[in-house]
């Protein structure tokens, strides 16, 4: 992956190394000055409690943030310019974070003051009513919902919002809904060009019988629709104001804030001001405490860290939505009580892994030898401790429903590597001295930990050739089905709190293709059948348990990858910014709760 921001479904270690941030994920909002233990407890609480909310749970206004006051301006330091502001093009975390202030969708995540998440109706009255075994979902729109120009939001706007995602120029956003409606990965054929030529999806696919009702019809049961519709990529677009490609720079708001006209300057910044046509009575998820957000681009992670650590007058009302504390500064934050008090910590929804090329490393004992030899502590340390992450034993992140702690290869017990066991396995396989090509990119973190990786593999008895790849094309290269490498790192993050967004894209052998995301080229027909079976389950808890069992089975029996660490992050804010909690649904600070302390 390149060193620019990447969408969740294609997020990878090289992208994260360069500070790339992908969208969504899930765990509870961490308290200020939170520790690693707090983050784990909050994630456990969130996993146990997340539900699909009914009408009562979806009714606004949002509960007040304790101590919140109105007024003032918050300065926001961001490394990257927002490449997209059209909701349908948003699939990365920095754009996803700002979208929570600008755009509403049929559903959203409500994070209450106790750290509990609920999927609720946002523009809709509830999180959805399913029928026909989960093949049909019906949504009713709330009263009093409007765009920033005062126009009421109707089912016609929602239909248009969905249909325009089939247009060719929409190329960066999520595709779950489109693929489910089309029952095909080649979904654009269902509505070529989108709705702009006057064509629409048939009523037996998407129906809007009146101004308040939207009905989705799928050919197969869809259990996770409320999650998917809460993605930033399905934010409402006003039909009469849709300017197609131009909408990406001047979208129409439906949330508590709107873009101040003329304020968006590439590489410089953007200003958000209050949307007077947003009605808090209709919104359970958002607040409108701050008068203005002055968002400044091109501020690096080290720069924003130093500014916020200093907390001088200029920075007391400053924060970053997405810039995390850079790795070299983590210890300084942790060891200074005054600075730590102004920090939040939490999980990112990514699990780092080391891929084994299943077409080249066909002997499981060889893969096991590599797994035992791998120094996962060195990988984690390169990303900064404390706060950069924690050692992993599973493919499934602690942020996902169904997560359980496992460690089948002893990576939590012996994170420096078990060289003796690796040697023994390699000898048993008759492969001592085997040549091994290890590929990694040249970003600082992989460059740092790769020294230890190569050293351990050599000690275990491998003849290791290290191949350095450029960060910008790393995933293009390892994504080739005929790549010439034996092992190479990557990472994966879920689009919502379900392993449905992890196991199928990474371990379904039918998805092996150049540019695909099954990086280990793993193809087990039994696994493919299990993926199909679990995808049809409509019981959320049962599905979560079954996904975890499948992930554990793949890890233990086939070992196409070995987990390295679960990603975390630490973020800072100025002393006069209140309401700061970490929201790992959006993988960042939650901007909808912020206020300026008086």
Secondary structure as UniProt FT lines:
FT   HELIX           8..10
FT   HELIX           13..17
FT   TURN            18..19
FT   HELIX           36..49
FT   STRAND          51..52
FT   HELIX           56..58
FT   TURN            66..67
FT   STRAND          73..77
FT   HELIX           87..89
FT   HELIX           93..102
FT   STRAND          107..111
FT   TURN            113..114
FT   STRAND          117..121
FT   STRAND          129..131
FT   HELIX           132..134
FT   STRAND          136..141
FT   TURN            143..144
FT   TURN            148..149
FT   HELIX           155..163
FT   HELIX           164..166
FT   TURN            168..169
FT   HELIX           176..182
FT   HELIX           187..191
FT   TURN            192..193
FT   HELIX           194..197
FT   TURN            203..205
FT   STRAND          206..207
FT   TURN            211..212
FT   STRAND          213..217
FT   HELIX           225..229
FT   HELIX           232..234
FT   HELIX           239..241
FT   HELIX           244..248
FT   STRAND          257..259
FT   TURN            261..262
FT   TURN            266..268
FT   STRAND          269..274
FT   TURN            276..277
FT   HELIX           280..282
FT   STRAND          292..296
FT   HELIX           301..310
FT   HELIX           313..315
FT   TURN            316..317
FT   STRAND          318..319
FT   HELIX           327..329
FT   HELIX           330..335
FT   HELIX           337..340
FT   TURN            341..342
FT   STRAND          343..356
FT   TURN            358..360
FT   HELIX           364..373
FT   HELIX           376..381
FT   TURN            382..383
FT   TURN            385..387
FT   STRAND          389..391
FT   TURN            398..399
FT   TURN            401..402
FT   TURN            408..409
FT   TURN            411..413
FT   TURN            415..416
FT   HELIX           419..428
FT   TURN            429..430
FT   TURN            432..433
FT   STRAND          435..441
FT   HELIX           444..460
FT   STRAND          463..469
FT   HELIX           471..473
FT   HELIX           474..478
FT   TURN            481..482
FT   STRAND          487..493
FT   HELIX           499..501
FT   HELIX           503..507
FT   HELIX           509..511
FT   TURN            514..515
FT   TURN            519..520
FT   HELIX           525..535
FT   HELIX           540..553
FT   HELIX           554..558
FT   STRAND          561..573
FT   TURN            575..576
FT   STRAND          577..578
FT   STRAND          582..583
FT   TURN            584..587
FT   STRAND          588..589
FT   HELIX           591..593
FT   STRAND          595..596
//
